[in-house]
Amino acid sequence: MPEGHTLFRLARTLDERFGGRVVSATSPQGRFAESAALIDGTLLEAAESYGKHLFMDFEQDRRVHVHLGLYGKFAVREGEPPEPRGQVRLRLVAEDDDRPPAYGDLRGATACELMTSNEQQRLLDRLGPDPLRADADWTRAWERVSRTRSPIAGLLMDQSVLAGVGNVYRAEVLFRHRVDPLRPGSTLRRSTFQQMWNDLVVLLADGVRRGRIDTVHVPVDPASVGPVPTAATNGSPVYVYRRQGEACFVCGATVRTSVLAGRNLFWCPRCQPRFRSRARRVA
């Protein structure tokens, strides 16, 4: 599933290609046909992302909300649009001014819906702070984390706690701060969580700039690490994500994996030792 930096880049591209332009909107697949007709021939004022959600703001208080999910793709191109192929949920076309013509095809998204600004705000109110947004308040996430004994690995992926972090950033930021993924949130120090948040701010912004997830900021021989063949990282080296059974190149221990809430965890048992509370140690 695309993580926050991917949606941020997509929103920026949509804004560059379609922002301030009158667009035609169709639904070749048919599933978004009625809503597409309502925004067809109207001005797309701006596009923005929040966490893993994309919003396109049209005039007359109409918003298109998109959640790509696991399989969604929104291809945006310059030039005259070809005949639509495959299951295109939404096609946008702009060719009304002196800018180059552009088109965008949305396929396979989990959500594509038309909503008002009030409905958009209600959705945003259910999300935690997004590290990519300048107005984000990390203490909102900390308040949730500090009150629960749920594993920190699950909390980082809970979009109502913290928006935009997916499985790759989750695994990598926990490794970078030597935190046991199963450690209860309420046992974390405030300073530790703040450091993790600050790291995510930097990592996600770096992902926006590079167009890929790059978490390894120490000299590494790619031959000894081996790039991860996944679109999530575009082949960039990672510390633990999907490296189960391989040697940690920091300490040499074997990277492990397990499942939490239906998603795979990846961690190094030596760099991220199992958390034991002080009370249990005394007992």
Helices and strands as residue ranges (DSSP letters): H 4-18, E 21-26, H 33-39, E 42-50, E 53-58, E 62-67, E 73-78, E 88-94, E 102-107, E 111-115, H 117-125, H 138-145, H 152-157, H 167-176, G 185-187, H 190-210, H 222-225, E 256-260, E 263-267, H 278-282
